[in-house]
């Protein structure tokens, strides 16, 4: 049987190479299209240079943080002996590949926007295909690099880690691999926070001064902040989202593999099946995503519903196929209760689909909640904001209940409908997250499509293309708003399931940390249990992880507070950076003669510089807090305090993230609904109120909200990596 498992494992690196090959193929196909007129090419070059300049500055700061953390890990591993010696290297590769995924995706997007706009001059379908397949480059690069990183690390560790007990060796391999997730999470948080601050500073400045004060259209070339706004779409929604979902995808596979290794310590054959299953399902899902990508196409004069159906056709096809294939994968692997584990995968896929649909309902202008917000614009901005906040709050109920039901069903399906079989139940939750993310290649393509379509619309407006072209790019852009909101809901839902699996993995890392410092047995009441064979329940009892333990409660309070503190810091950061942008746009309108008449080109570079400096300065504090809080809580309150911390930030952060993403999305689409002609259309008082609501919602949906899912996972990853330090040096 091990021969079958080992043979199937090689599908993982082979699929990684295939995915990267198709990403390169789609990129080359996109580059064959023309950028259009010289003006279109010039605008695209402005955006490209601004995006690359920002990313270069961000990577310099991130490199300093990574260097400092690597030194700490080297001390932990080689001096204090509280960490695996492979961790510093795993940490660096995780961060490198996460950043690389975002870089490739953003580079593609900055080349694709003008080509999408030019393709839309021919037909709506041509514009959709160019934008979507360019987005597919991001999706396939993310899954390809993640699968490559996972498979290479497994091969290396399997060769170099020496352990006489094969089961214990597999446990060490999987928990060591899990730590490269911290590198990916750290890079992702900087990308999301920095990119989110950049893009929303530019967006808010462009809207408040351009639309409201000067009365010029969105993406008008006379607006000095419009290039910075388009740059921001790429650095925030493309590079940031790519780094974010790279970490989620790799984290879900690695956490499930670690749980599988722990669940079958007495059966090496079954252990190998449990470890390889999430990797192979991820690989097959990637191949099926490529099939789905080719299914996306539409006809001319398509409605928003038709366009959504076109994207849904590809994602639904991939999801249905992975449901079928995963059953046979588990059966061939001979995994215990493979039918139940397969049901957990199906639950994960359905949960992801349901959260996407719920998000679409609360954010799309096709449905009542967003139309109600649009109606409130007739009475002013205050009621728009009140209604948007209320809608966002109400919208949290459905995804939370969906996650609750999905988690329970995934747990019980794998556990054989037995709550006492904790190891298999937690494995079921982990593999449900893998199922949800198994078709990430195409799911992320639909999300990355959004900012490409948005930039295409901006390019068409600034280049002065005809009304028919603008109509097509507006349709693609409006579709992109919905797919972006759905993508954020999907990312938040996957973060919740992944974080639950990572919580259990934290306990497994605690076990290895105890063995490393020589604690070979645990006194649990009147029993003495060997550390190497202790169950998750044993560790929970040993560390008194109960609600009656004040260390757990204090950790929960700190964790719940962290979500709000983080959002407050990032929201205020956007406010300060946007204030500087507003002042600059006003200055240019006032001092540079001929901008509003179109005789003089604005100083776009100055606005890009303001957003860049604001983002670099403001992203450090919230990001560093996310890294050092789990370390501090672990050193003071120990394992029980960290468990409370992670529970608190998961529960509050998940709900707060949904609220912010949905409220922001509904404000944005209410504005676009009015711009399409409802309630007086562009230039009306209702439109002015909608723009203010959208401006408030910008940092909700594009900075603080999407950053929260990374906050949750990063804090959990830091706790896992620092587990050895926690068990060795905690004060209480």
SVG drawing of the C-alpha trace seen along z (x, -y; Angstrom):
<svg xmlns="http://www.w3.org/2000/svg" viewBox="-35 -78 59 80">
<polyline fill="none" stroke="black" stroke-width="0.4" points="0.0,0.0 2.8,-2.4 4.0,-1.9 0.6,-3.2 0.8,-6.2 4.3,-7.1 3.5,-6.9 0.4,-9.1 2.5,-11.6 4.6,-12.4 1.4,-13.7 1.9,-16.8 5.2,-18.1 4.1,-17.2 0.9,-19.1 2.8,-22.1 4.9,-22.2 1.8,-21.8 0.0,-24.6 3.0,-26.9 3.3,-25.9 -0.3,-26.9 0.2,-30.2 3.1,-31.0 1.0,-29.9 -1.9,-32.2 0.5,-35.0 2.1,-34.7 -1.4,-34.5 -2.4,-37.7 0.9,-39.4 0.1,-38.7 -2.9,-41.0 -2.4,-44.7 -2.5,-47.4 -4.5,-49.5 -3.8,-53.2 -0.6,-54.9 -2.6,-56.7 -3.8,-53.4 -0.3,-52.0 1.0,-55.2 -1.6,-54.9 -0.9,-51.2 2.9,-52.0 2.2,-54.7 0.2,-52.1 2.9,-49.4 5.7,-51.6 3.8,-52.8 2.9,-49.3 6.4,-47.9 7.9,-50.9 5.5,-50.4 6.2,-46.6 10.0,-47.2 9.7,-49.5 7.4,-47.1 9.7,-44.2 12.6,-46.2 10.7,-46.7 9.5,-43.1 13.1,-41.9 14.2,-43.7 11.4,-42.1 12.2,-38.7 15.9,-39.1 15.1,-40.0 12.7,-37.0 15.1,-34.6 17.8,-35.6 15.3,-34.9 14.5,-31.4 18.2,-30.6 18.7,-31.4 15.7,-29.3 16.9,-26.4 20.7,-26.4 21.3,-28.2 18.3,-27.7 17.3,-24.3 13.6,-25.0 12.9,-24.8 13.5,-22.5 16.7,-23.5 14.9,-23.4 12.4,-26.2 14.5,-29.3 14.8,-27.9 11.2,-26.8 10.1,-30.3 12.1,-32.0 10.8,-29.9 7.2,-30.4 7.7,-34.1 9.6,-34.1 7.0,-32.0 4.1,-34.0 5.7,-37.2 6.6,-35.6 3.0,-34.5 1.7,-38.1 4.5,-39.6 3.7,-37.4 0.0,-37.9 0.4,-41.7 2.8,-41.8 0.3,-40.0 -2.6,-42.3 -0.7,-45.4 0.0,-44.1 -3.6,-42.8 -5.7,-45.9 -5.1,-47.9 -5.3,-44.6 -8.7,-43.9 -9.9,-47.4 -8.6,-47.0 -10.2,-43.6 -13.5,-45.1 -13.4,-47.3 -14.1,-44.1 -16.6,-42.3 -17.7,-41.8 -16.7,-38.1 -13.2,-38.9 -12.7,-41.4 -14.0,-38.8 -11.7,-36.0 -8.6,-38.2 -9.4,-39.5 -10.3,-36.1 -7.4,-34.2 -5.1,-36.9 -6.6,-36.4 -6.1,-32.7 -2.3,-33.4 -2.6,-34.5 -4.7,-31.5 -2.4,-28.9 0.8,-30.6 -0.5,-30.5 -1.5,-26.9 1.5,-25.9 4.1,-27.5 2.3,-26.2 2.3,-22.6 5.9,-22.9 7.0,-24.3 5.1,-21.6 6.4,-18.7 10.0,-19.8 10.0,-20.3 8.5,-16.9 11.2,-15.3 14.0,-17.1 12.8,-16.5 12.1,-12.8 15.7,-12.4 17.5,-14.4 15.4,-13.8 16.6,-10.7 14.3,-8.9 14.0,-5.2 10.3,-5.4 8.6,-6.0 5.4,-7.4 7.3,-9.9 9.4,-10.9 6.2,-11.7 4.9,-13.8 8.1,-15.8 8.1,-16.3 4.5,-17.5 4.9,-19.9 8.1,-21.3 6.5,-21.9 3.7,-23.6 6.0,-26.3 6.7,-27.7 3.1,-28.9 4.3,-31.6 6.6,-33.0 3.7,-33.0 1.4,-34.6 3.9,-37.4 4.4,-38.3 0.7,-38.1 -0.2,-40.5 2.3,-43.1 1.0,-42.8 -2.6,-43.1 -2.2,-45.9 0.3,-47.9 -1.6,-47.4 -4.9,-48.1 -3.7,-51.4 -2.2,-52.4 -5.2,-51.7 -7.8,-53.2 -5.8,-56.4 -5.8,-57.0 -9.4,-55.9 -10.8,-58.1 -8.8,-61.1 -9.9,-60.6 -13.5,-60.2 -13.9,-63.0 -12.1,-65.7 -12.7,-64.5 -16.3,-63.3 -17.8,-65.4 -15.9,-68.7 -14.8,-68.9 -17.7,-67.0 -15.6,-64.9 -16.3,-61.2 -14.5,-58.3 -11.1,-57.5 -11.1,-60.9 -7.5,-61.6 -7.9,-65.1 -7.9,-63.6 -4.3,-63.5 -5.1,-60.5 -6.6,-58.3 -3.3,-56.6 -2.5,-56.0 -6.1,-54.5 -5.4,-52.1 -2.0,-51.2 -3.7,-50.5 -6.1,-48.0 -3.0,-45.9 -0.9,-46.1 -3.9,-45.6 -6.4,-43.4 -4.0,-41.4 -0.6,-41.1 -2.3,-41.2 -5.0,-38.6 -2.5,-36.3 -0.2,-36.3 -3.2,-35.9 -4.7,-32.8 -1.3,-31.3 -1.0,-31.1 -4.6,-29.8 -4.1,-27.1 -0.7,-25.9 -1.8,-26.2 -5.0,-24.1 -3.0,-21.3 -0.2,-21.3 -2.4,-21.6 -4.5,-18.6 -1.4,-16.6 -0.1,-17.3 -3.5,-16.2 -3.4,-13.1 0.1,-12.2 -1.1,-12.7 -4.3,-10.7 -2.5,-7.5 0.7,-7.2 0.1,-3.5 -0.5,-2.7 2.2,-4.0 0.3,-2.8 -2.8,-4.7 -0.7,-7.6 0.9,-8.0 -2.6,-7.9 -3.8,-10.6 -0.8,-12.8 -0.8,-12.5 -4.6,-12.8 -4.8,-16.6 -1.8,-17.1 -3.2,-14.8 -6.6,-16.4 -5.1,-19.8 -3.1,-18.6 -6.2,-17.0 -8.3,-20.1 -5.6,-22.2 -5.8,-20.1 -9.6,-20.4 -9.4,-24.1 -7.6,-24.3 -10.5,-22.4 -12.9,-24.9 -11.0,-28.0 -11.6,-26.9 -15.4,-26.7 -15.7,-30.5 -17.0,-32.4 -20.1,-34.6 -22.0,-36.3 -22.3,-39.9 -24.8,-42.1 -24.8,-39.7 -26.5,-40.9 -24.8,-40.9 -26.7,-37.7 -25.4,-36.1 -21.8,-37.2 -22.1,-35.8 -23.4,-32.5 -20.4,-32.4 -17.9,-32.6 -20.1,-30.2 -20.0,-27.7 -16.3,-27.3 -16.1,-27.2 -19.1,-24.9 -17.7,-22.4 -14.4,-22.3 -16.2,-21.8 -18.4,-19.0 -15.5,-17.2 -13.3,-17.4 -16.2,-15.9 -16.2,-12.9 -12.4,-12.5 -11.7,-13.0 -13.9,-10.0 -11.7,-7.7 -8.5,-9.3 -9.5,-8.5 -10.6,-5.0 -7.4,-4.2 -5.4,-5.5 -7.4,-3.1 -8.0,-5.8 -10.0,-4.8 -13.6,-5.8 -12.9,-7.2 -16.6,-7.7 -16.9,-9.9 -13.8,-11.8 -15.1,-12.3 -18.3,-13.7 -16.2,-16.2 -14.6,-17.3 -18.1,-17.7 -19.2,-19.7 -16.2,-22.0 -17.0,-22.6 -20.7,-23.3 -19.8,-25.6 -17.5,-27.7 -20.2,-27.8 -22.9,-28.9 -20.7,-31.6 -20.1,-32.9 -23.8,-33.0 -24.6,-34.7 -22.0,-37.3 -23.3,-37.9 -26.9,-38.4 -25.8,-41.1 -23.4,-42.9 -24.8,-42.7 -27.1,-45.4 -29.3,-42.7 -30.7,-42.0 -32.8,-43.8 -30.1,-44.7 -27.9,-46.8 -31.0,-48.3 -32.3,-49.4 -29.0,-51.2 -29.3,-52.9 -32.8,-54.1 -31.5,-55.6 -29.3,-58.0 -32.4,-60.1 -32.3,-61.2 -28.6,-61.8 -25.2,-60.3 -26.0,-59.7 -28.8,-57.2 -26.7,-55.5 -24.0,-54.9 -26.5,-53.8 -28.2,-51.4 -24.9,-50.0 -23.6,-49.3 -26.9,-47.6 -26.9,-45.5 -23.3,-44.5 -24.1,-43.4 -27.1,-41.4 -25.1,-39.8 -22.8,-38.1 -25.5,-35.7 -25.7,-33.6 -22.0,-32.9 -21.4,-32.3 -24.3,-29.7 -23.0,-28.2 -19.5,-27.7 -21.0,-26.3 -23.1,-23.8 -20.3,-23.0 -17.7,-22.5 -20.0,-20.2 -20.9,-18.1 -17.2,-17.9 -16.2,-16.8 -18.9,-14.2 -18.6,-12.8 -14.9,-11.9 -15.3,-10.9 -18.0,-8.4 -20.7,-10.5 -18.9,-10.1 -17.9,-13.3 -15.3,-11.3 -13.2,-10.5 -11.5,-13.9 -8.5,-13.2 -10.5,-12.0 -13.1,-14.8 -10.4,-17.5 -8.9,-15.8 -12.3,-16.1 -12.4,-19.9 -9.0,-20.3 -9.8,-18.3 -13.1,-20.3 -10.9,-23.4 -8.8,-21.6 -12.0,-20.7 -13.1,-24.4 -9.7,-25.5 -9.1,-22.6 -10.3,-24.5 -8.5,-27.7 -6.9,-27.8 -10.2,-29.0 -11.7,-30.5 -8.8,-33.0 -8.9,-33.6 -12.5,-35.0 -11.2,-37.2 -8.1,-38.5 -10.3,-39.2 -12.0,-42.0 -9.1,-44.5 -8.0,-43.7 -11.5,-44.6 -11.6,-47.7 -8.3,-48.9 -9.5,-48.2 -12.5,-50.5 -10.1,-53.2 -7.9,-52.8 -10.9,-53.1 -12.1,-56.3 -8.7,-58.0 -8.0,-57.1 -11.3,-58.5 -12.7,-55.3 -16.2,-55.3 -19.4,-54.9 -19.9,-51.3 -16.5,-50.3 -17.2,-52.0 -20.5,-50.2 -18.7,-46.8 -15.9,-47.7 -18.4,-48.9 -20.3,-45.6 -17.0,-43.7 -16.1,-46.1 -19.5,-45.7 -19.1,-41.9 -15.6,-42.3 -17.1,-44.1 -19.4,-41.1 -16.6,-38.5 -14.3,-40.5 -16.8,-40.6 -17.5,-36.9 -13.8,-36.2 -13.3,-38.1 -16.2,-36.1 -14.6,-32.9 -11.2,-33.9 -12.7,-34.7 -14.6,-31.4 -11.6,-29.3 -9.6,-31.2 -12.1,-30.1 -11.9,-26.4 -8.1,-26.6 -7.6,-28.3 -9.6,-25.6 -7.3,-23.0 -4.3,-25.0 -5.5,-25.2 -5.3,-21.5 -1.9,-21.6 -0.7,-24.0 -1.2,-21.2 0.8,-18.8 3.6,-21.3 3.4,-21.6 3.9,-17.9 7.1,-18.0 8.3,-21.0 7.9,-19.1 9.8,-16.1 12.6,-18.4 13.2,-19.7 13.1,-16.2 9.5,-16.0 8.8,-12.3 5.7,-11.9 2.8,-14.0 1.1,-13.8 -2.6,-14.2 -4.5,-13.9 -3.8,-10.4 -2.5,-9.2 1.0,-9.3 0.9,-9.5 3.8,-9.3 4.2,-12.5 4.7,-10.8 1.3,-9.0 -0.8,-11.6 -4.0,-12.6 -5.3,-16.1 -7.7,-15.7 -4.8,-14.8 -3.0,-18.0 -6.1,-20.1 -6.5,-18.5 -2.8,-18.9 -2.7,-22.6 -6.2,-23.2 -7.7,-24.6 -11.1,-25.3 -13.3,-28.4 -12.8,-28.3 -9.0,-28.9 -8.4,-32.7 -5.4,-32.4 -7.7,-31.1 -10.2,-33.9 -7.6,-36.6 -6.2,-35.2 -9.7,-35.3 -10.2,-38.9 -6.9,-39.9 -7.6,-37.9 -11.1,-39.6 -9.5,-43.0 -6.8,-42.3 -9.3,-42.1 -10.7,-45.5 -7.4,-47.2 -6.0,-45.9 -9.0,-47.3 -8.8,-50.6 -5.1,-51.0 -5.6,-50.2 -8.8,-52.3 -7.0,-55.3 -4.0,-54.7 -6.2,-54.9 -7.8,-58.1 -4.4,-59.8 -3.0,-58.7 -6.3,-59.7 -6.1,-63.1 -2.7,-63.7 -4.1,-62.6 -7.1,-65.0 -4.7,-67.9 -2.5,-67.0 -5.4,-66.7 -6.8,-70.0 -3.4,-71.6 -2.9,-70.4 -6.4,-71.7 -5.6,-75.0 -2.0,-75.6 -1.5,-73.8 -3.4,-75.7 -5.2,-73.9 -5.8,-70.5 -9.6,-70.8 -9.7,-72.0 -7.5,-69.1 -4.7,-71.4 -2.2,-70.2 -1.5,-66.7 -1.7,-66.3 1.3,-65.2 0.3,-61.5 3.7,-60.5 3.3,-62.8 0.1,-61.0 1.6,-57.6 4.5,-58.7 2.1,-59.9 0.2,-56.6 3.5,-54.7 5.0,-56.6 1.7,-56.5 1.4,-52.7 5.0,-51.9 4.8,-54.0 1.4,-52.9 1.7,-49.1 4.4,-48.4 2.6,-48.8 -0.5,-46.6 1.6,-44.0 4.2,-43.8 1.5,-43.7 0.1,-40.5 3.5,-38.9 4.5,-39.8 1.2,-39.5 1.1,-35.6 4.8,-35.5 4.1,-37.8 0.9,-36.0 2.8,-32.6 5.6,-33.9 3.3,-35.3 0.2,-33.0 1.6,-29.8 -0.2,-27.3 -3.6,-27.9 -3.4,-31.6 -2.4,-31.1 -5.3,-28.8 -7.6,-31.5 -5.9,-34.2 -6.4,-32.2 -10.0,-31.3 -10.8,-35.0 -9.2,-36.4 -10.7,-33.6 -14.3,-34.2 -14.3,-38.0 -12.1,-38.4 -14.2,-36.1 -17.4,-37.9 -15.9,-41.4 -14.2,-40.5 -17.6,-39.4 -19.3,-42.6 -16.6,-44.9 -16.3,-43.1 -20.1,-42.9 -20.9,-46.5 -18.2,-47.9 -19.2,-45.8 -22.9,-46.8 -22.0,-50.5 -19.8,-50.2 -22.4,-48.4 -25.2,-50.8 -23.1,-53.6 -22.6,-51.8 -26.4,-51.0 -27.1,-54.7 -24.4,-55.5 -26.2,-53.1 -29.2,-55.5 -31.2,-54.6 -32.4,-57.4 -31.3,-60.3 -28.1,-58.8 -24.7,-60.4 -24.4,-64.0 -27.5,-63.8 -27.7,-64.4 -28.3,-60.7 -25.1,-60.0 -23.2,-62.4 -24.5,-60.5 -23.7,-57.2 -20.1,-58.3 -19.7,-59.3 -21.0,-55.9 -18.7,-54.1 -15.8,-56.2 -16.5,-55.1 -16.8,-51.5 -13.5,-51.5 -11.2,-50.7 -13.9,-48.4 -13.8,-46.1 -10.3,-46.6 -8.1,-47.2 -9.3,-46.2 -11.8,-43.5 -9.7,-41.3 -6.6,-41.8 -8.4,-40.2 -8.4,-36.7 -4.6,-36.9 -4.4,-38.3 -6.2,-35.2 -3.9,-32.8 -0.7,-34.7 -1.3,-34.8 -2.0,-31.0 1.1,-30.3 3.2,-32.4 1.9,-30.4 2.8,-27.2 6.3,-28.3 6.9,-29.7 5.4,-26.6 8.9,-25.5 9.5,-28.9 6.1,-28.9 6.5,-25.5 10.1,-26.3 9.9,-29.8 6.3,-30.7 6.0,-32.5 2.6,-31.2"/>
</svg>
